């Protein structure tokens, strides 16, 4: 074997060793980067959950911070946590707008490497940021055909109003003096006249279905909804009593004005109500509901700025 051949073979071996080392390094990097990416995604999920949980307690910042921290501790043990209510940032938490409806959650946590330790990189720090906002929805579905007066419903700022017993009366002969009323959710318009409430209307069977399962499509506020007057007593009463027995949370429109001439209610928001067992009085001469307004988180909807709050709230992640 010539000296030249042996030299070339030695050079080839060196190149192979270098190539193998580089390949091992690339594989190690791919594995560790994938691990770090998964760690970051897990941390982001924890931040999202913490922000969505905490914001439900707003505007009570102390309660919001406590609940967000609890969720972060459960889902991201060992992470460094920063909870803010922006208008200003803190640490790695960026600033935002609003302080009474928004929660910032920023988490950071070391993510260990496996093969990268061979190259002197034991870990990296991954970060996650989530911002959640709470507000009142302008549109809602699964609504029951019962509208309540805004001065009767509890507002978001109420103290001692939710979960206290209320008795509401519906006077079909005077909508403007009623604390609540049946509404035809199929018939609505931007004006009371335009709703055409004195012409064809939905029957009692449709109202019963909406009491049982809610209206299937999204409904909007700032519209006039036709009053459901002259409906059959028995089916409506039975449907309401069944929901009372089941202690179902019913989503009711909230109205601020009633038109006695055009038989319509002007809807401005949404409330949630639980009828007491035995709390339904439904006769030709007297229609009453006894129960309590409750707070309710609506899912799958976004809040709409300027919408009055009556206990039904929407929470969502924001940028």
Residue pairs with C-beta under 8 A, 6 or more apart in sequence:
24 115
25 119
27 115
28 114
28 115
28 116
28 118
28 119
29 115
29 116
31 114
31 115
32 113
32 114
32 115
32 116
35 111
35 112
35 113
35 114
36 111
36 113
36 124
36 126
39 109
39 111
39 126
40 111
40 126
40 127
40 128
42 76
43 76
43 79
43 107
43 108
43 109
43 126
43 127
43 128
44 128
44 130
45 75
46 71
46 72
46 75
46 76
46 79
46 107
46 128
47 72
47 76
47 105
47 106
47 107
47 128
47 129
47 130
48 130
48 132
48 317
49 71
49 75
50 68
50 69
50 71
50 72
50 75
50 76
50 81
50 83
50 105
50 107
50 130
51 68
51 103
51 104
51 105
51 130
51 131
51 132
51 317
52 130
52 132
52 315
52 317
53 67
53 68
53 70
53 71
54 64
54 65
54 67
54 68
54 69
54 71
54 83
54 103
54 105
54 132
55 64
55 68
55 101
55 102
55 103
55 132
55 133
55 134
55 315
56 64
56 67
56 134
56 297
56 313
56 315
57 63
57 64
57 66
57 67
58 64
58 85
58 100
58 101
58 102
58 103
58 134
59 100
59 101
61 85
61 99
64 83
64 85
64 103
65 83
68 83
68 103
68 105
69 81
69 83
72 79
72 81
72 105
72 107
73 81
76 107
76 109
78 109
79 107
79 108
79 109
80 107
80 108
80 109
81 105
81 106
81 107
82 90
82 91
82 92
82 93
82 104
82 105
82 106
82 107
83 103
83 104
83 105
83 106
84 90
84 93
84 103
84 104
84 106
85 99
85 102
85 103
85 104
86 93
86 94
86 95
86 96
86 97
86 98
86 99
86 102
86 104
86 131
87 95
87 96
87 97
87 98
87 99
88 95
89 95
89 96
89 104
90 106
91 106
92 106
92 108
92 127
92 129
93 104
93 105
93 106
93 129
94 104
94 129
96 102
96 104
96 131
98 133
101 133
101 134
101 135
101 303
102 131
102 132
102 133
102 134
102 318
103 131
103 132
104 129
104 130
104 131
105 129
105 130
105 131
105 132
106 127
106 128
106 129
107 127
107 128
107 129
108 125
108 126
108 127
108 128
109 125
109 126
110 123
110 124
110 125
110 126
111 123
111 124
111 125
111 126
112 122
112 123
113 121
113 122
113 123
113 124
116 122
130 317
131 317
131 318
131 319
132 315
132 316
132 317
132 318
133 303
133 315
133 316
133 318
134 303
134 313
134 314
134 315
135 303
135 304
135 305
135 307
135 309
135 313
135 314
136 156
136 269
136 270
136 303
136 304
136 307
136 308
136 309
136 310
136 312
136 313
136 314
137 270
137 298
137 301
137 302
137 303
137 304
137 307
137 312
137 313
137 314
138 220
138 221
138 222
138 303
138 304
138 307
139 218
139 219
139 220
139 221
139 301
139 304
140 218
140 219
140 251
140 270
140 298
140 301
140 312
141 214
141 215
141 216
141 217
141 218
141 219
142 213
142 214
142 215
142 216
142 251
143 185
143 210
143 214
143 215
143 219
143 251
143 252
143 253
143 270
144 210
144 211
144 214
144 215
144 243
144 250
144 251
144 252
145 182
145 183
145 184
145 185
145 207
145 210
145 211
145 215
145 228
146 180
146 181
146 182
146 183
146 211
146 250
146 252
146 253
146 273
146 289
147 180
147 181
147 182
147 183
147 225
147 252
147 253
147 254
147 255
147 265
147 267
148 168
148 179
148 180
148 252
148 253
148 254
148 255
148 271
148 273
149 168
149 178
149 179
149 180
149 254
149 255
149 256
150 254
150 255
150 256
150 268
150 269
150 308
150 310
152 166
152 168
152 179
152 180
153 252
153 254
153 269
153 271
153 293
153 310
153 311
154 161
154 162
154 271
154 293
154 310
154 311
155 161
155 308
155 309
155 310
155 311
156 309
156 310
156 311
156 313
157 309
161 293
162 292
162 293
162 294
162 295
162 311
163 292
163 293
163 294
164 292
165 276
165 290
165 291
165 292
166 290
166 291
166 292
166 293
167 288
167 289
167 290
168 179
168 180
168 288
168 289
168 290
169 178
169 179
169 180
169 286
169 287
169 288
170 178
170 179
170 180
170 181
170 182
170 287
170 288
170 289
171 177
171 178
171 287
172 178
172 181
172 227
172 229
172 230
172 287
174 260
175 181
175 227
175 258
175 259
175 260
175 263
175 265
176 257
176 258
176 259
176 260
178 258
180 252
180 289
181 227
181 228
181 229
181 255
181 258
181 265
182 207
182 227
182 228
182 229
182 231
182 236
183 225
183 226
183 227
183 228
183 253
183 265
183 267
184 197
184 201
184 202
184 207
184 225
184 226
184 227
184 228
185 202
185 210
185 215
185 219
185 225
186 201
186 202
186 206
187 195
187 196
187 197
187 201
187 202
187 225
187 226
188 195
188 219
188 220
188 223
188 224
188 225
188 226
188 267
189 195
189 196
189 223
189 224
190 222
190 223
190 224
191 224
192 224
192 259
192 261
192 262
192 264
192 266
193 262
194 224
195 224
195 225
195 226
195 262
195 264
196 226
197 226
197 227
197 262
197 263
197 264
198 262
198 263
201 226
201 228
202 228
203 231
204 231
204 232
204 235
204 236
205 235
207 228
207 231
207 236
207 239
208 235
208 236
208 238
208 239
211 236
211 239
211 240
211 243
211 250
212 239
212 242
212 243
214 251
218 301
219 253
219 267
221 253
221 267
221 268
221 269
221 270
221 304
221 307
222 266
222 267
222 268
223 266
223 267
224 259
224 262
224 264
224 265
224 266
224 267
225 253
225 255
225 264
225 265
225 266
225 267
226 263
226 264
227 258
227 263
227 264
227 265
229 263
233 282
233 283
233 284
236 282
237 280
237 282
240 275
240 280
240 282
240 289
241 280
243 250
243 275
244 275
244 276
244 277
244 278
244 279
244 280
244 291
245 277
247 274
247 277
248 274
249 272
249 273
249 274
249 294
249 296
250 272
250 273
250 274
250 275
251 270
251 271
251 272
251 296
251 298
251 312
252 270
252 271
252 272
252 273
253 265
253 267
253 269
253 270
253 271
254 267
254 268
254 269
254 270
254 271
254 308
254 310
255 265
255 266
255 267
255 268
256 266
256 268
257 265
257 266
258 264
258 265
258 266
259 265
259 266
268 307
268 308
269 307
269 308
269 309
269 310
269 312
270 298
270 310
270 312
271 293
271 310
271 311
271 312
272 293
272 294
272 295
272 296
272 311
272 312
273 289
273 291
273 292
273 293
273 294
274 291
274 292
274 294
275 289
275 290
275 291
276 290
276 291
276 292
278 290
279 289
279 290
279 291
280 288
280 289
280 290
281 287
281 288
281 289
281 290
282 288
293 310
293 311
294 311
295 311
295 312
295 313
296 311
296 312
296 313
297 313
297 314
297 315
298 312
298 313
298 314
301 314
302 314
302 316
303 313
303 314
303 315
303 316
